[in-house]
Amino acid sequence: MQTEEWGRRIKEAGLNPVAIPLLETARALGFVAAQALLLGQPFLAGLVDEAALQRATAWLEDPQQIEELLAHLENEKDEQ
């Protein structure tokens, strides 16, 4: 899913105030969180779609994706 799509969904759900601090944390701990997801993958297999888990892991490992989403959400916050 593209950064703009995530930003739109977060905005529509009214989660900007929650998402921005979480993304700030994810920026610092994204790689560690991705590794934790990989480690927990066997336990999460029955609860979470494997493709979704792989996408989340790849997203967390890429700091540029987090930066783009954070910038998108902060720009929308400034426009309001």
mmCIF file of the N, C-alpha and C atoms, coordinates in Angstrom:
data_MODEL
# 
_entry.id   MODEL 
# 
loop_
_atom_site.group_PDB 
_atom_site.id 
_atom_site.type_symbol 
_atom_site.label_atom_id 
_atom_site.label_alt_id 
_atom_site.label_comp_id 
_atom_site.label_asym_id 
_atom_site.label_entity_id 
_atom_site.label_seq_id 
_atom_site.pdbx_PDB_ins_code 
_atom_site.Cartn_x 
_atom_site.Cartn_y 
_atom_site.Cartn_z 
_atom_site.occupancy 
_atom_site.B_iso_or_equiv 
_atom_site.pdbx_formal_charge 
_atom_site.auth_seq_id 
_atom_site.auth_comp_id 
_atom_site.auth_asym_id 
_atom_site.auth_atom_id 
_atom_site.pdbx_PDB_model_num 
ATOM 1   N N  . MET A 1 1  ? 0.855   -1.175  0.000  1.00 0.00 ? 1  MET A N  1 
ATOM 2   C CA . MET A 1 1  ? 0.000   0.000   0.000  1.00 0.00 ? 1  MET A CA 1 
ATOM 3   C C  . MET A 1 1  ? 0.899   1.236   0.000  1.00 0.00 ? 1  MET A C  1 
ATOM 4   N N  . GLN A 1 2  ? 0.515   2.221   -0.784 1.00 0.00 ? 2  GLN A N  1 
ATOM 5   C CA . GLN A 1 2  ? 1.309   3.424   -0.927 1.00 0.00 ? 2  GLN A CA 1 
ATOM 6   C C  . GLN A 1 2  ? 1.173   4.332   0.290  1.00 0.00 ? 2  GLN A C  1 
ATOM 7   N N  . THR A 1 3  ? 2.163   5.181   0.456  1.00 0.00 ? 3  THR A N  1 
ATOM 8   C CA . THR A 1 3  ? 2.198   6.103   1.589  1.00 0.00 ? 3  THR A CA 1 
ATOM 9   C C  . THR A 1 3  ? 0.963   7.000   1.625  1.00 0.00 ? 3  THR A C  1 
ATOM 10  N N  . GLU A 1 4  ? 0.555   7.500   0.463  1.00 0.00 ? 4  GLU A N  1 
ATOM 11  C CA . GLU A 1 4  ? -0.614  8.382   0.405  1.00 0.00 ? 4  GLU A CA 1 
ATOM 12  C C  . GLU A 1 4  ? -1.876  7.650   0.858  1.00 0.00 ? 4  GLU A C  1 
ATOM 13  N N  . GLU A 1 5  ? -1.997  6.382   0.460  1.00 0.00 ? 5  GLU A N  1 
ATOM 14  C CA . GLU A 1 5  ? -3.164  5.586   0.850  1.00 0.00 ? 5  GLU A CA 1 
ATOM 15  C C  . GLU A 1 5  ? -3.199  5.384   2.363  1.00 0.00 ? 5  GLU A C  1 
ATOM 16  N N  . TRP A 1 6  ? -2.051  5.058   2.947  1.00 0.00 ? 6  TRP A N  1 
ATOM 17  C CA . TRP A 1 6  ? -1.985  4.919   4.409  1.00 0.00 ? 6  TRP A CA 1 
ATOM 18  C C  . TRP A 1 6  ? -2.342  6.234   5.079  1.00 0.00 ? 6  TRP A C  1 
ATOM 19  N N  . GLY A 1 7  ? -1.794  7.320   4.567  1.00 0.00 ? 7  GLY A N  1 
ATOM 20  C CA . GLY A 1 7  ? -2.082  8.635   5.133  1.00 0.00 ? 7  GLY A CA 1 
ATOM 21  C C  . GLY A 1 7  ? -3.564  8.966   5.071  1.00 0.00 ? 7  GLY A C  1 
ATOM 22  N N  . ARG A 1 8  ? -4.193  8.657   3.944  1.00 0.00 ? 8  ARG A N  1 
ATOM 23  C CA . ARG A 1 8  ? -5.626  8.914   3.789  1.00 0.00 ? 8  ARG A CA 1 
ATOM 24  C C  . ARG A 1 8  ? -6.433  8.093   4.784  1.00 0.00 ? 8  ARG A C  1 
ATOM 25  N N  . ARG A 1 9  ? -6.085  6.821   4.926  1.00 0.00 ? 9  ARG A N  1 
ATOM 26  C CA . ARG A 1 9  ? -6.815  5.956   5.862  1.00 0.00 ? 9  ARG A CA 1 
ATOM 27  C C  . ARG A 1 9  ? -6.645  6.418   7.312  1.00 0.00 ? 9  ARG A C  1 
ATOM 28  N N  . ILE A 1 10 ? -5.442  6.807   7.659  1.00 0.00 ? 10 ILE A N  1 
ATOM 29  C CA . ILE A 1 10 ? -5.185  7.290   9.024  1.00 0.00 ? 10 ILE A CA 1 
ATOM 30  C C  . ILE A 1 10 ? -5.980  8.565   9.276  1.00 0.00 ? 10 ILE A C  1 
ATOM 31  N N  . LYS A 1 11 ? -5.981  9.466   8.299  1.00 0.00 ? 11 LYS A N  1 
ATOM 32  C CA . LYS A 1 11 ? -6.715  10.724  8.441  1.00 0.00 ? 11 LYS A CA 1 
ATOM 33  C C  . LYS A 1 11 ? -8.214  10.467  8.558  1.00 0.00 ? 11 LYS A C  1 
ATOM 34  N N  . GLU A 1 12 ? -8.764  9.598   7.703  1.00 0.00 ? 12 GLU A N  1 
ATOM 35  C CA . GLU A 1 12 ? -10.197 9.297   7.736  1.00 0.00 ? 12 GLU A CA 1 
ATOM 36  C C  . GLU A 1 12 ? -10.616 8.679   9.066  1.00 0.00 ? 12 GLU A C  1 
ATOM 37  N N  . ALA A 1 13 ? -9.722  7.901   9.660  1.00 0.00 ? 13 ALA A N  1 
ATOM 38  C CA . ALA A 1 13 ? -10.031 7.271   10.945 1.00 0.00 ? 13 ALA A CA 1 
ATOM 39  C C  . ALA A 1 13 ? -9.830  8.238   12.114 1.00 0.00 ? 13 ALA A C  1 
ATOM 40  N N  . GLY A 1 14 ? -9.286  9.418   11.838 1.00 0.00 ? 14 GLY A N  1 
ATOM 41  C CA . GLY A 1 14 ? -9.048  10.399  12.895 1.00 0.00 ? 14 GLY A CA 1 
ATOM 42  C C  . GLY A 1 14 ? -7.894  10.028  13.805 1.00 0.00 ? 14 GLY A C  1 
ATOM 43  N N  . LEU A 1 15 ? -6.930  9.298   13.260 1.00 0.00 ? 15 LEU A N  1 
ATOM 44  C CA . LEU A 1 15 ? -5.825  8.798   14.078 1.00 0.00 ? 15 LEU A CA 1 
ATOM 45  C C  . LEU A 1 15 ? -4.533  9.596   13.940 1.00 0.00 ? 15 LEU A C  1 
ATOM 46  N N  . ASN A 1 16 ? -4.564  10.757  13.296 1.00 0.00 ? 16 ASN A N  1 
ATOM 47  C CA . ASN A 1 16 ? -3.349  11.569  13.168 1.00 0.00 ? 16 ASN A CA 1 
ATOM 48  C C  . ASN A 1 16 ? -2.661  11.829  14.506 1.00 0.00 ? 16 ASN A C  1 
ATOM 49  N N  . PRO A 1 17 ? -3.404  12.258  15.550 1.00 0.00 ? 17 PRO A N  1 
ATOM 50  C CA . PRO A 1 17 ? -2.730  12.553  16.821 1.00 0.00 ? 17 PRO A CA 1 
ATOM 51  C C  . PRO A 1 17 ? -2.052  11.331  17.445 1.00 0.00 ? 17 PRO A C  1 
ATOM 52  N N  . VAL A 1 18 ? -2.538  10.158  17.147 1.00 0.00 ? 18 VAL A N  1 
ATOM 53  C CA . VAL A 1 18 ? -1.949  8.931   17.686 1.00 0.00 ? 18 VAL A CA 1 
ATOM 54  C C  . VAL A 1 18 ? -0.846  8.419   16.765 1.00 0.00 ? 18 VAL A C  1 
ATOM 55  N N  . ALA A 1 19 ? -1.076  8.513   15.461 1.00 0.00 ? 19 ALA A N  1 
ATOM 56  C CA . ALA A 1 19 ? -0.148  7.941   14.490 1.00 0.00 ? 19 ALA A CA 1 
ATOM 57  C C  . ALA A 1 19 ? 1.199   8.656   14.469 1.00 0.00 ? 19 ALA A C  1 
ATOM 58  N N  . ILE A 1 20 ? 1.199   9.968   14.607 1.00 0.00 ? 20 ILE A N  1 
ATOM 59  C CA . ILE A 1 20 ? 2.457   10.715  14.506 1.00 0.00 ? 20 ILE A CA 1 
ATOM 60  C C  . ILE A 1 20 ? 3.454   10.308  15.594 1.00 0.00 ? 20 ILE A C  1 
ATOM 61  N N  . PRO A 1 21 ? 3.068   10.260  16.881 1.00 0.00 ? 21 PRO A N  1 
ATOM 62  C CA . PRO A 1 21 ? 4.041   9.801   17.887 1.00 0.00 ? 21 PRO A CA 1 
ATOM 63  C C  . PRO A 1 21 ? 4.467   8.340   17.686 1.00 0.00 ? 21 PRO A C  1 
ATOM 64  N N  . LEU A 1 22 ? 3.534   7.502   17.230 1.00 0.00 ? 22 LEU A N  1 
ATOM 65  C CA . LEU A 1 22 ? 3.897   6.104   16.977 1.00 0.00 ? 22 LEU A CA 1 
ATOM 66  C C  . LEU A 1 22 ? 4.893   5.993   15.827 1.00 0.00 ? 22 LEU A C  1 
ATOM 67  N N  . LEU A 1 23 ? 4.718   6.812   14.807 1.00 0.00 ? 23 LEU A N  1 
ATOM 68  C CA . LEU A 1 23 ? 5.664   6.802   13.694 1.00 0.00 ? 23 LEU A CA 1 
ATOM 69  C C  . LEU A 1 23 ? 7.022   7.349   14.106 1.00 0.00 ? 23 LEU A C  1 
ATOM 70  N N  . GLU A 1 24 ? 7.032   8.326   14.997 1.00 0.00 ? 24 GLU A N  1 
ATOM 71  C CA . GLU A 1 24 ? 8.306   8.823   15.529 1.00 0.00 ? 24 GLU A CA 1 
ATOM 72  C C  . GLU A 1 24 ? 9.052   7.688   16.232 1.00 0.00 ? 24 GLU A C  1 
ATOM 73  N N  . THR A 1 25 ? 8.322   6.892   16.987 1.00 0.00 ? 25 THR A N  1 
ATOM 74  C CA . THR A 1 25 ? 8.920   5.740   17.666 1.00 0.00 ? 25 THR A CA 1 
ATOM 75  C C  . THR A 1 25 ? 9.353   4.692   16.655 1.00 0.00 ? 25 THR A C  1 
ATOM 76  N N  . ALA A 1 26 ? 8.512   4.444   15.659 1.00 0.00 ? 26 ALA A N  1 
ATOM 77  C CA . ALA A 1 26 ? 8.845   3.447   14.633 1.00 0.00 ? 26 ALA A CA 1 
ATOM 78  C C  . ALA A 1 26 ? 10.086  3.859   13.858 1.00 0.00 ? 26 ALA A C  1 
ATOM 79  N N  . ARG A 1 27 ? 10.269  5.157   13.691 1.00 0.00 ? 27 ARG A N  1 
ATOM 80  C CA . ARG A 1 27 ? 11.461  5.631   12.983 1.00 0.00 ? 27 ARG A CA 1 
ATOM 81  C C  . ARG A 1 27 ? 12.717  5.209   13.740 1.00 0.00 ? 27 ARG A C  1 
ATOM 82  N N  . ALA A 1 28 ? 12.655  5.300   15.054 1.00 0.00 ? 28 ALA A N  1 
ATOM 83  C CA . ALA A 1 28 ? 13.817  4.938   15.870 1.00 0.00 ? 28 ALA A CA 1 
ATOM 84  C C  . ALA A 1 28 ? 13.959  3.429   16.041 1.00 0.00 ? 28 ALA A C  1 
ATOM 85  N N  . LEU A 1 29 ? 12.847  2.723   16.121 1.00 0.00 ? 29 LEU A N  1 
ATOM 86  C CA . LEU A 1 29 ? 12.886  1.296   16.446 1.00 0.00 ? 29 LEU A CA 1 
ATOM 87  C C  . LEU A 1 29 ? 12.368  0.400   15.326 1.00 0.00 ? 29 LEU A C  1 
ATOM 88  N N  . GLY A 1 30 ? 12.212  0.940   14.128 1.00 0.00 ? 30 GLY A N  1 
ATOM 89  C CA . GLY A 1 30 ? 11.630  0.184   13.025 1.00 0.00 ? 30 GLY A CA 1 
ATOM 90  C C  . GLY A 1 30 ? 12.348  -1.108  12.716 1.00 0.00 ? 30 GLY A C  1 
ATOM 91  N N  . PHE A 1 31 ? 13.665  -1.059  12.627 1.00 0.00 ? 31 PHE A N  1 
ATOM 92  C CA . PHE A 1 31 ? 14.420  -2.261  12.295 1.00 0.00 ? 31 PHE A CA 1 
ATOM 93  C C  . PHE A 1 31 ? 14.258  -3.320  13.377 1.00 0.00 ? 31 PHE A C  1 
ATOM 94  N N  . VAL A 1 32 ? 14.297  -2.896  14.636 1.00 0.00 ? 32 VAL A N  1 
ATOM 95  C CA . VAL A 1 32 ? 14.138  -3.838  15.754 1.00 0.00 ? 32 VAL A CA 1 
ATOM 96  C C  . VAL A 1 32 ? 12.739  -4.446  15.728 1.00 0.00 ? 32 VAL A C  1 
ATOM 97  N N  . ALA A 1 33 ? 11.726  -3.617  15.451 1.00 0.00 ? 33 ALA A N  1 
ATOM 98  C CA . ALA A 1 33 ? 10.352  -4.123  15.376 1.00 0.00 ? 33 ALA A CA 1 
ATOM 99  C C  . ALA A 1 33 ? 10.197  -5.106  14.222 1.00 0.00 ? 33 ALA A C  1 
ATOM 100 N N  . ALA A 1 34 ? 10.838  -4.827  13.097 1.00 0.00 ? 34 ALA A N  1 
ATOM 101 C CA . ALA A 1 34 ? 10.779  -5.743  11.958 1.00 0.00 ? 34 ALA A CA 1 
ATOM 102 C C  . ALA A 1 34 ? 11.406  -7.085  12.310 1.00 0.00 ? 34 ALA A C  1 
ATOM 103 N N  . GLN A 1 35 ? 12.518  -7.048  13.011 1.00 0.00 ? 35 GLN A N  1 
ATOM 104 C CA . GLN A 1 35 ? 13.161  -8.295  13.417 1.00 0.00 ? 35 GLN A CA 1 
ATOM 105 C C  . GLN A 1 35 ? 12.297  -9.063  14.414 1.00 0.00 ? 35 GLN A C  1 
ATOM 106 N N  . ALA A 1 36 ? 11.607  -8.339  15.291 1.00 0.00 ? 36 ALA A N  1 
ATOM 107 C CA . ALA A 1 36 ? 10.701  -8.989  16.243 1.00 0.00 ? 36 ALA A CA 1 
ATOM 108 C C  . ALA A 1 36 ? 9.547   -9.666  15.505 1.00 0.00 ? 36 ALA A C  1 
ATOM 109 N N  . LEU A 1 37 ? 9.039   -9.017  14.460 1.00 0.00 ? 37 LEU A N  1 
ATOM 110 C CA . LEU A 1 37 ? 7.981   -9.642  13.660 1.00 0.00 ? 37 LEU A CA 1 
ATOM 111 C C  . LEU A 1 37 ? 8.481   -10.903 12.975 1.00 0.00 ? 37 LEU A C  1 
ATOM 112 N N  . LEU A 1 38 ? 9.694   -10.842 12.447 1.00 0.00 ? 38 LEU A N  1 
ATOM 113 C CA . LEU A 1 38 ? 10.261  -12.032 11.815 1.00 0.00 ? 38 LEU A CA 1 
ATOM 114 C C  . LEU A 1 38 ? 10.443  -13.158 12.824 1.00 0.00 ? 38 LEU A C  1 
ATOM 115 N N  . LEU A 1 39 ? 10.871  -12.806 14.012 1.00 0.00 ? 39 LEU A N  1 
ATOM 116 C CA . LEU A 1 39 ? 11.062  -13.800 15.065 1.00 0.00 ? 39 LEU A CA 1 
ATOM 117 C C  . LEU A 1 39 ? 9.729   -14.401 15.496 1.00 0.00 ? 39 LEU A C  1 
ATOM 118 N N  . GLY A 1 40 ? 8.693   -13.581 15.557 1.00 0.00 ? 40 GLY A N  1 
ATOM 119 C CA . GLY A 1 40 ? 7.385   -14.059 15.986 1.00 0.00 ? 40 GLY A CA 1 
ATOM 120 C C  . GLY A 1 40 ? 6.529   -14.624 14.872 1.00 0.00 ? 40 GLY A C  1 
ATOM 121 N N  . GLN A 1 41 ? 7.044   -14.635 13.657 1.00 0.00 ? 41 GLN A N  1 
ATOM 122 C CA . GLN A 1 41 ? 6.269   -15.094 12.507 1.00 0.00 ? 41 GLN A CA 1 
ATOM 123 C C  . GLN A 1 41 ? 5.660   -16.482 12.686 1.00 0.00 ? 41 GLN A C  1 
ATOM 124 N N  . PRO A 1 42 ? 6.370   -17.459 13.208 1.00 0.00 ? 42 PRO A N  1 
ATOM 125 C CA . PRO A 1 42 ? 5.734   -18.775 13.389 1.00 0.00 ? 42 PRO A CA 1 
ATOM 126 C C  . PRO A 1 42 ? 4.538   -18.740 14.344 1.00 0.00 ? 42 PRO A C  1 
ATOM 127 N N  . PHE A 1 43 ? 4.592   -17.876 15.339 1.00 0.00 ? 43 PHE A N  1 
ATOM 128 C CA . PHE A 1 43 ? 3.501   -17.788 16.306 1.00 0.00 ? 43 PHE A CA 1 
ATOM 129 C C  . PHE A 1 43 ? 2.318   -16.987 15.757 1.00 0.00 ? 43 PHE A C  1 
ATOM 130 N N  . LEU A 1 44 ? 2.604   -16.047 14.863 1.00 0.00 ? 44 LEU A N  1 
ATOM 131 C CA . LEU A 1 44 ? 1.563   -15.195 14.299 1.00 0.00 ? 44 LEU A CA 1 
ATOM 132 C C  . LEU A 1 44 ? 0.915   -15.788 13.052 1.00 0.00 ? 44 LEU A C  1 
ATOM 133 N N  . ALA A 1 45 ? 1.457   -16.896 12.557 1.00 0.00 ? 45 ALA A N  1 
ATOM 134 C CA . ALA A 1 45 ? 1.003   -17.472 11.291 1.00 0.00 ? 45 ALA A CA 1 
ATOM 135 C C  . ALA A 1 45 ? -0.501  -17.747 11.267 1.00 0.00 ? 45 ALA A C  1 
ATOM 136 N N  . GLY A 1 46 ? -1.068  -18.224 12.334 1.00 0.00 ? 46 GLY A N  1 
ATOM 137 C CA . GLY A 1 46 ? -2.492  -18.523 12.354 1.00 0.00 ? 46 GLY A CA 1 
ATOM 138 C C  . GLY A 1 46 ? -3.369  -17.311 12.586 1.00 0.00 ? 46 GLY A C  1 
ATOM 139 N N  . LEU A 1 47 ? -2.782  -16.232 13.076 1.00 0.00 ? 47 LEU A N  1 
ATOM 140 C CA . LEU A 1 47 ? -3.560  -15.040 13.422 1.00 0.00 ? 47 LEU A CA 1 
ATOM 141 C C  . LEU A 1 47 ? -3.517  -13.952 12.357 1.00 0.00 ? 47 LEU A C  1 
ATOM 142 N N  . VAL A 1 48 ? -2.400  -13.871 11.645 1.00 0.00 ? 48 VAL A N  1 
ATOM 143 C CA . VAL A 1 48 ? -2.181  -12.786 10.690 1.00 0.00 ? 48 VAL A CA 1 
ATOM 144 C C  . VAL A 1 48 ? -1.825  -13.379 9.336  1.00 0.00 ? 48 VAL A C  1 
ATOM 145 N N  . ASP A 1 49 ? -2.346  -12.773 8.281  1.00 0.00 ? 49 ASP A N  1 
ATOM 146 C CA . ASP A 1 49 ? -2.018  -13.193 6.926  1.00 0.00 ? 49 ASP A CA 1 
ATOM 147 C C  . ASP A 1 49 ? -0.508  -13.057 6.700  1.00 0.00 ? 49 ASP A C  1 
ATOM 148 N N  . GLU A 1 50 ? 0.105   -14.098 6.164  1.00 0.00 ? 50 GLU A N  1 
ATOM 149 C CA . GLU A 1 50 ? 1.558   -14.103 5.994  1.00 0.00 ? 50 GLU A CA 1 
ATOM 150 C C  . GLU A 1 50 ? 2.031   -12.989 5.059  1.00 0.00 ? 50 GLU A C  1 
ATOM 151 N N  . ALA A 1 51 ? 1.274   -12.723 4.006  1.00 0.00 ? 51 ALA A N  1 
ATOM 152 C CA . ALA A 1 51 ? 1.651   -11.651 3.076  1.00 0.00 ? 51 ALA A CA 1 
ATOM 153 C C  . ALA A 1 51 ? 1.606   -10.293 3.775  1.00 0.00 ? 51 ALA A C  1 
ATOM 154 N N  . ALA A 1 52 ? 0.607   -10.075 4.610  1.00 0.00 ? 52 ALA A N  1 
ATOM 155 C CA . ALA A 1 52 ? 0.502   -8.814  5.352  1.00 0.00 ? 52 ALA A CA 1 
ATOM 156 C C  . ALA A 1 52 ? 1.662   -8.674  6.325  1.00 0.00 ? 52 ALA A C  1 
ATOM 157 N N  . LEU A 1 53 ? 2.041   -9.761  6.945  1.00 0.00 ? 53 LEU A N  1 
ATOM 158 C CA . LEU A 1 53 ? 3.167   -9.747  7.876  1.00 0.00 ? 53 LEU A CA 1 
ATOM 159 C C  . LEU A 1 53 ? 4.467   -9.414  7.142  1.00 0.00 ? 53 LEU A C  1 
ATOM 160 N N  . GLN A 1 54 ? 4.651   -9.981  5.967  1.00 0.00 ? 54 GLN A N  1 
ATOM 161 C CA . GLN A 1 54 ? 5.849   -9.691  5.179  1.00 0.00 ? 54 GLN A CA 1 
ATOM 162 C C  . GLN A 1 54 ? 5.875   -8.237  4.719  1.00 0.00 ? 54 GLN A C  1 
ATOM 163 N N  . ARG A 1 55 ? 4.708   -7.703  4.324  1.00 0.00 ? 55 ARG A N  1 
ATOM 164 C CA . ARG A 1 55 ? 4.647   -6.292  3.920  1.00 0.00 ? 55 ARG A CA 1 
ATOM 165 C C  . ARG A 1 55 ? 4.968   -5.378  5.098  1.00 0.00 ? 55 ARG A C  1 
ATOM 166 N N  . ALA A 1 56 ? 4.428   -5.696  6.269  1.00 0.00 ? 56 ALA A N  1 
ATOM 167 C CA . ALA A 1 56 ? 4.688   -4.881  7.459  1.00 0.00 ? 56 ALA A CA 1 
ATOM 168 C C  . ALA A 1 56 ? 6.166   -4.921  7.824  1.00 0.00 ? 56 ALA A C  1 
ATOM 169 N N  . THR A 1 57 ? 6.763   -6.091  7.731  1.00 0.00 ? 57 THR A N  1 
ATOM 170 C CA . THR A 1 57 ? 8.182   -6.236  8.040  1.00 0.00 ? 57 THR A CA 1 
ATOM 171 C C  . THR A 1 57 ? 9.027   -5.417  7.068  1.00 0.00 ? 57 THR A C  1 
ATOM 172 N N  . ALA A 1 58 ? 8.726   -5.526  5.785  1.00 0.00 ? 58 ALA A N  1 
ATOM 173 C CA . ALA A 1 58 ? 9.479   -4.767  4.777  1.00 0.00 ? 58 ALA A CA 1 
ATOM 174 C C  . ALA A 1 58 ? 9.310   -3.267  4.989  1.00 0.00 ? 58 ALA A C  1 
ATOM 175 N N  . TRP A 1 59 ? 8.094   -2.850  5.349  1.00 0.00 ? 59 TRP A N  1 
ATOM 176 C CA . TRP A 1 59 ? 7.824   -1.431  5.578  1.00 0.00 ? 59 TRP A CA 1 
ATOM 177 C C  . TRP A 1 59 ? 8.617   -0.911  6.774  1.00 0.00 ? 59 TRP A C  1 
ATOM 178 N N  . LEU A 1 60 ? 8.643   -1.684  7.857  1.00 0.00 ? 60 LEU A N  1 
ATOM 179 C CA . LEU A 1 60 ? 9.366   -1.261  9.057  1.00 0.00 ? 60 LEU A CA 1 
ATOM 180 C C  . LEU A 1 60 ? 10.872  -1.220  8.835  1.00 0.00 ? 60 LEU A C  1 
ATOM 181 N N  . GLU A 1 61 ? 11.372  -2.088  7.965  1.00 0.00 ? 61 GLU A N  1 
ATOM 182 C CA . GLU A 1 61 ? 12.811  -2.119  7.699  1.00 0.00 ? 61 GLU A CA 1 
ATOM 183 C C  . GLU A 1 61 ? 13.266  -0.954  6.826  1.00 0.00 ? 61 GLU A C  1 
ATOM 184 N N  . ASP A 1 62 ? 12.335  -0.290  6.151  1.00 0.00 ? 62 ASP A N  1 
ATOM 185 C CA . ASP A 1 62 ? 12.683  0.794   5.236  1.00 0.00 ? 62 ASP A CA 1 
ATOM 186 C C  . ASP A 1 62 ? 12.392  2.148   5.889  1.00 0.00 ? 62 ASP A C  1 
ATOM 187 N N  . PRO A 1 63 ? 13.411  2.816   6.423  1.00 0.00 ? 63 PRO A N  1 
ATOM 188 C CA . PRO A 1 63 ? 13.174  4.093   7.105  1.00 0.00 ? 63 PRO A CA 1 
ATOM 189 C C  . PRO A 1 63 ? 12.600  5.168   6.181  1.00 0.00 ? 63 PRO A C  1 
ATOM 190 N N  . GLN A 1 64 ? 12.862  5.073   4.891  1.00 0.00 ? 64 GLN A N  1 
ATOM 191 C CA . GLN A 1 64 ? 12.333  6.060   3.946  1.00 0.00 ? 64 GLN A CA 1 
ATOM 192 C C  . GLN A 1 64 ? 10.805  6.013   3.903  1.00 0.00 ? 64 GLN A C  1 
ATOM 193 N N  . GLN A 1 65 ? 10.217  4.826   3.983  1.00 0.00 ? 65 GLN A N  1 
ATOM 194 C CA . GLN A 1 65 ? 8.757   4.690   3.985  1.00 0.00 ? 65 GLN A CA 1 
ATOM 195 C C  . GLN A 1 65 ? 8.154   5.372   5.214  1.00 0.00 ? 65 GLN A C  1 
ATOM 196 N N  . ILE A 1 66 ? 8.782   5.159   6.350  1.00 0.00 ? 66 ILE A N  1 
ATOM 197 C CA . ILE A 1 66 ? 8.296   5.773   7.589  1.00 0.00 ? 66 ILE A CA 1 
ATOM 198 C C  . ILE A 1 66 ? 8.402   7.293   7.500  1.00 0.00 ? 66 ILE A C  1 
ATOM 199 N N  . GLU A 1 67 ? 9.520   7.786   6.977  1.00 0.00 ? 67 GLU A N  1 
ATOM 200 C CA . GLU A 1 67 ? 9.722   9.234   6.822  1.00 0.00 ? 67 GLU A CA 1 
ATOM 201 C C  . GLU A 1 67 ? 8.661   9.841   5.905  1.00 0.00 ? 67 GLU A C  1 
ATOM 202 N N  . GLU A 1 68 ? 8.369   9.156   4.791  1.00 0.00 ? 68 GLU A N  1 
ATOM 203 C CA . GLU A 1 68 ? 7.379   9.672   3.847  1.00 0.00 ? 68 GLU A CA 1 
ATOM 204 C C  . GLU A 1 68 ? 5.992   9.740   4.476  1.00 0.00 ? 68 GLU A C  1 
ATOM 205 N N  . LEU A 1 69 ? 5.601   8.699   5.195  1.00 0.00 ? 69 LEU A N  1 
ATOM 206 C CA . LEU A 1 69 ? 4.286   8.696   5.834  1.00 0.00 ? 69 LEU A CA 1 
ATOM 207 C C  . LEU A 1 69 ? 4.214   9.770   6.915  1.00 0.00 ? 69 LEU A C  1 
ATOM 208 N N  . LEU A 1 70 ? 5.266   9.891   7.688  1.00 0.00 ? 70 LEU A N  1 
ATOM 209 C CA . LEU A 1 70 ? 5.302   10.907  8.740  1.00 0.00 ? 70 LEU A CA 1 
ATOM 210 C C  . LEU A 1 70 ? 5.203   12.311  8.141  1.00 0.00 ? 70 LEU A C  1 
ATOM 211 N N  . ALA A 1 71 ? 5.952   12.566  7.082  1.00 0.00 ? 71 ALA A N  1 
ATOM 212 C CA . ALA A 1 71 ? 5.891   13.877  6.417  1.00 0.00 ? 71 ALA A CA 1 
ATOM 213 C C  . ALA A 1 71 ? 4.496   14.125  5.853  1.00 0.00 ? 71 ALA A C  1 
ATOM 214 N N  . HIS A 1 72 ? 3.889   13.100  5.275  1.00 0.00 ? 72 HIS A N  1 
ATOM 215 C CA . HIS A 1 72 ? 2.537   13.230  4.718  1.00 0.00 ? 72 HIS A CA 1 
ATOM 216 C C  . HIS A 1 72 ? 1.535   13.588  5.813  1.00 0.00 ? 72 HIS A C  1 
ATOM 217 N N  . LEU A 1 73 ? 1.610   12.912  6.943  1.00 0.00 ? 73 LEU A N  1 
ATOM 218 C CA . LEU A 1 73 ? 0.680   13.177  8.042  1.00 0.00 ? 73 LEU A CA 1 
ATOM 219 C C  . LEU A 1 73 ? 0.925   14.547  8.666  1.00 0.00 ? 73 LEU A C  1 
ATOM 220 N N  . GLU A 1 74 ? 2.186   14.939  8.803  1.00 0.00 ? 74 GLU A N  1 
ATOM 221 C CA . GLU A 1 74 ? 2.497   16.245  9.378  1.00 0.00 ? 74 GLU A CA 1 
ATOM 222 C C  . GLU A 1 74 ? 2.055   17.373  8.455  1.00 0.00 ? 74 GLU A C  1 
ATOM 223 N N  . ASN A 1 75 ? 2.168   17.178  7.138  1.00 0.00 ? 75 ASN A N  1 
ATOM 224 C CA . ASN A 1 75 ? 1.695   18.191  6.190  1.00 0.00 ? 75 ASN A CA 1 
ATOM 225 C C  . ASN A 1 75 ? 0.188   18.349  6.284  1.00 0.00 ? 75 ASN A C  1 
ATOM 226 N N  . GLU A 1 76 ? -0.535  17.251  6.407  1.00 0.00 ? 76 GLU A N  1 
ATOM 227 C CA . GLU A 1 76 ? -1.987  17.320  6.544  1.00 0.00 ? 76 GLU A CA 1 
ATOM 228 C C  . GLU A 1 76 ? -2.364  18.002  7.850  1.00 0.00 ? 76 GLU A C  1 
ATOM 229 N N  . LYS A 1 77 ? -1.568  17.757  8.896  1.00 0.00 ? 77 LYS A N  1 
ATOM 230 C CA . LYS A 1 77 ? -1.829  18.380  10.195 1.00 0.00 ? 77 LYS A CA 1 
ATOM 231 C C  . LYS A 1 77 ? -1.655  19.897  10.090 1.00 0.00 ? 77 LYS A C  1 
ATOM 232 N N  . ASP A 1 78 ? -0.625  20.342  9.363  1.00 0.00 ? 78 ASP A N  1 
ATOM 233 C CA . ASP A 1 78 ? -0.369  21.770  9.197  1.00 0.00 ? 78 ASP A CA 1 
ATOM 234 C C  . ASP A 1 78 ? -1.454  22.451  8.365  1.00 0.00 ? 78 ASP A C  1 
ATOM 235 N N  . GLU A 1 79 ? -2.041  21.714  7.410  1.00 0.00 ? 79 GLU A N  1 
ATOM 236 C CA . GLU A 1 79 ? -3.061  22.281  6.532  1.00 0.00 ? 79 GLU A CA 1 
ATOM 237 C C  . GLU A 1 79 ? -4.389  22.492  7.243  1.00 0.00 ? 79 GLU A C  1 
ATOM 238 N N  . GLN A 1 80 ? -4.630  21.807  8.342  1.00 0.00 ? 80 GLN A N  1 
ATOM 239 C CA . GLN A 1 80 ? -5.920  21.900  9.035  1.00 0.00 ? 80 GLN A CA 1 
ATOM 240 C C  . GLN A 1 80 ? -6.032  23.150  9.847  1.00 0.00 ? 80 GLN A C  1 
# 
